[in-house]
Amino acid sequence: MKDVAASADTRGITVERVGVKDVHLPIRVMRKAGGFDSVLARIDLGVELSHQFRGTHMSRFVDILFEWSRKPISKPEIRQMLEEACHRLEADSARVEVAFKYFITKSAPSSKSESSLDYDCRFEGVLDDGSYELTMGVEVPVTILCPCSKEISRCGAHNQRAIISVRIRCEPDSMVWIEDLVSMLERQGSAEVFPLLKREDEKFVTEAAYENPKFVEDVVRDVVSMLRDDQKVGWFQVSCESLESIHNHTVYAFHEESRETPPAGGGSRQAGPEIRS
């Protein structure tokens, strides 16, 4: 049969990326403790389309993803997937994004009751003319308690859930486990979030947050300091978004940094109370 997609195109335009989005497949992700978890992933896969081709072969993307969904994936395997995509689709570059829920068992702080908490995670792989880069992302819920509210109030302080989002790229021959990154980020809020709390645990978490008030700016700076100290991390993006309990909006802070560029300098928060309501 005639292959229309492979026919010549005369407009002279190379399309940066063509492919498939929102492909839902089970994938196998390596756990730090050993073995693999099967998780449901939402996958986008695309390649560069050279100027001489009218179209690409979309079925090949799904074929590639289905085959790789049956194998454990980590940094080397994602590169192999992208190399296969470039070879089969005659492309010089390819990109894949794999988003999935990852479950970690947590013990409540006082009762030690166990349950699983879900974390939104993502792998982003890019292969461009043989150069490969993998970015890992996680979103971690925490509790933050407003320092200003605590300072100016006769009793209590407003607190809310916040989401710390981090994307990292590791140095060559280095890796950071999802479990380790999640654990490090959970310690940067005012208190951790737990899926299961008994009364004694609720008391512990409430008091812990009250004794450790933080702005979103504090959270981001603490995460930045932590990642700067980790020699395995070569580049990172950090954001913290607070789902405000006394406002009808959210607040956020963001920072991006690479070991190849000097860290941003600048001033610090001015002394004295700041009313943020």
C-alpha positions in Angstrom: 0.0 0.0 0.0 1.1 3.6 -0.7 2.9 5.2 2.3 1.5 8.8 2.2 3.3 9.8 5.4 6.7 9.0 3.9 6.0 11.0 0.7 8.2 14.1 0.0 7.4 17.5 1.4 8.6 20.6 -0.4 8.0 23.3 2.2 11.4 23.0 3.7 10.2 23.0 7.3 11.6 20.6 10.0 8.9 20.2 12.7 10.4 20.2 16.1 8.3 17.4 17.5 5.5 15.1 16.3 4.2 12.0 18.1 1.5 10.7 20.6 0.2 12.1 23.9 -1.7 10.8 26.8 -0.9 7.1 26.1 -1.9 5.2 29.3 0.1 2.1 29.9 1.4 0.1 32.9 5.1 0.5 33.5 7.6 -1.1 35.9 9.6 1.3 38.1 12.6 0.2 40.2 12.2 0.5 44.0 15.1 1.5 46.3 14.4 -1.6 48.5 14.7 -3.9 45.5 12.3 -5.2 42.9 9.8 -3.2 40.8 6.4 -1.6 41.1 3.9 -1.8 38.3 2.3 1.7 38.0 -0.2 3.3 35.6 1.6 5.9 33.5 0.5 8.7 31.2 3.1 8.9 28.4 4.0 11.4 25.7 6.5 10.4 23.1 7.6 12.5 20.1 10.4 12.9 17.6 11.7 15.6 15.3 10.2 15.4 11.8 12.7 16.1 9.1 11.8 18.6 6.4 11.8 16.1 3.6 9.0 13.9 5.1 5.3 14.9 4.9 4.4 13.0 8.1 5.5 10.4 10.6 4.3 6.9 11.4 2.2 7.3 14.5 1.5 3.6 15.0 5.2 3.0 15.6 5.1 5.2 18.7 2.5 3.1 20.3 4.3 -0.1 19.3 7.5 1.2 20.9 5.8 2.2 24.1 3.9 -1.1 24.4 7.1 -3.1 24.1 8.9 -0.9 26.7 5.9 -1.0 29.1 6.7 -4.7 29.6 10.2 -4.0 30.8 11.6 -2.3 33.9 12.6 1.3 33.1 15.2 3.6 34.6 17.7 6.1 33.2 19.5 3.6 30.8 16.3 2.0 29.5 14.7 5.4 28.7 17.7 6.3 26.6 17.4 3.0 24.8 13.7 3.7 24.1 14.5 7.1 22.6 17.3 5.6 20.5 14.8 3.1 19.2 12.3 5.8 18.4 15.0 7.8 16.5 16.1 4.7 14.5 12.6 3.5 13.6 11.3 7.0 12.7 14.4 8.3 11.0 14.8 11.2 13.4 17.7 13.1 15.0 16.0 13.8 18.3 13.3 12.3 20.5 11.6 13.2 23.8 9.5 11.2 26.2 7.5 12.2 29.3 6.3 9.6 31.7 4.0 10.7 34.5 2.8 8.3 37.2 1.6 7.9 40.8 4.2 6.3 43.1 3.1 4.9 46.5 5.2 4.9 49.6 4.2 3.3 52.9 4.3 5.8 55.8 4.1 5.3 59.5 2.1 7.8 61.7 4.4 9.7 64.1 3.0 8.5 67.4 0.7 5.5 66.8 3.0 4.1 64.0 -0.2 3.2 62.1 0.8 2.4 58.5 -0.8 3.4 55.2 0.3 4.4 51.7 0.6 7.9 50.4 0.7 8.7 46.7 3.2 11.0 45.0 3.0 12.5 41.5 6.2 11.6 39.8 7.6 12.2 36.3 10.5 11.1 34.1 11.4 13.4 31.2 14.0 12.0 28.7 15.5 13.9 25.8 17.9 12.5 23.2 19.3 15.1 20.7 22.0 14.2 18.2 23.3 11.5 20.6 23.3 13.8 23.7 21.0 12.3 26.4 19.4 14.1 29.4 17.0 12.7 32.0 15.0 14.9 34.4 13.1 13.4 37.4 10.3 15.2 39.0 8.3 14.7 42.2 5.5 16.6 43.9 5.4 16.2 47.7 2.5 17.5 50.0 3.5 19.1 53.3 1.9 21.3 55.9 3.1 24.8 56.3 2.1 27.2 59.1 2.3 31.0 58.6 5.0 32.6 60.7 3.3 36.0 60.5 -0.1 34.6 61.5 1.6 33.0 64.6 3.4 36.2 65.5 0.4 38.6 65.4 -2.3 36.3 66.7 -3.3 35.9 70.3 -3.8 32.2 69.8 -3.5 29.8 66.8 -2.1 30.4 63.3 -3.4 29.6 59.9 -1.9 26.6 58.3 -2.6 24.7 55.1 -1.4 22.0 52.8 1.4 23.0 50.4 2.9 21.2 47.4 6.7 21.1 47.0 7.6 20.4 43.3 11.1 19.5 42.4 12.8 18.6 39.1 16.4 17.4 39.1 19.0 16.2 36.7 21.8 14.1 38.2 25.5 14.3 37.4 26.9 11.6 35.1 27.1 8.2 36.8 24.9 9.4 39.7 21.3 8.8 40.6 18.8 9.8 43.3 16.1 7.4 44.3 12.5 8.7 44.4 12.1 7.5 48.0 15.2 9.5 49.1 14.1 12.7 47.3 10.6 12.4 48.8 12.0 11.9 52.3 14.3 14.9 52.0 11.5 17.2 50.8 9.0 16.1 53.4 11.4 17.4 56.1 11.3 20.9 54.6 7.7 21.8 55.4 6.4 22.8 58.9 5.1 19.2 59.3 4.7 16.1 57.2 1.4 14.9 55.6 0.3 11.4 56.5 -2.4 9.3 55.0 -3.6 7.8 58.3 -3.6 9.7 61.7 -5.0 8.6 65.1 -5.8 11.3 67.7 -2.3 11.2 69.2 -0.8 11.6 65.7 -3.0 14.6 65.0 -1.9 16.2 68.2 1.8 15.5 67.3 1.5 16.9 63.7 -0.5 20.0 64.8 2.0 20.9 67.5 5.0 20.1 65.3 3.7 22.6 62.6 3.1 25.3 65.2 6.7 25.0 66.5 8.1 25.1 62.9 6.4 28.0 61.0 7.4 28.6 57.4 6.6 30.8 54.5 6.7 29.3 51.0 9.9 31.4 50.6 11.4 29.6 53.6 10.5 26.2 52.1 12.1 27.0 48.7 15.3 28.3 50.3 15.6 25.3 52.5 15.1 22.9 49.6 17.7 24.9 47.5 20.2 24.6 50.3 19.6 20.9 50.6 20.0 20.3 46.8 23.1 22.5 46.6 24.7 20.2 49.2 23.9 17.1 47.2 26.8 16.4 44.9 24.7 14.0 42.8 22.5 16.8 41.6 23.7 18.9 38.7 20.6 21.0 38.0 17.3 21.6 39.7 14.0 23.5 39.7 12.1 24.0 43.0 8.7 25.5 43.6 6.4 25.6 46.6 2.7 26.3 46.2 0.5 26.9 49.3 -3.2 26.2 49.0 -4.1 29.1 51.3 -6.8 28.4 54.0 -7.7 32.1 54.6 -7.5 33.4 51.0 -9.2 32.4 47.7 -5.9 32.2 46.0 -2.7 30.2 46.3 0.8 31.6 46.9 4.1 30.3 45.5 7.8 30.6 45.3 10.1 29.3 42.6 13.9 28.9 42.0 16.1 27.2 39.3 19.8 26.6 39.5 22.6 24.6 37.8 26.1 23.8 39.1 27.4 25.3 35.8 26.0 28.7 36.7 26.7 30.6 40.0 23.8 30.7 42.5 21.7 33.8 42.5 22.7 36.3 45.2 20.6 39.2 46.5 19.1 40.5 49.7 17.1 38.7 52.3 13.6 39.3 53.8 13.4 42.6 55.7 13.3 42.4 59.5 10.0 42.9 61.2 6.6 41.5 60.8 4.9 41.3 57.5 1.2 41.0 57.3 0.2 38.6 54.5 -3.6 38.5 54.8 
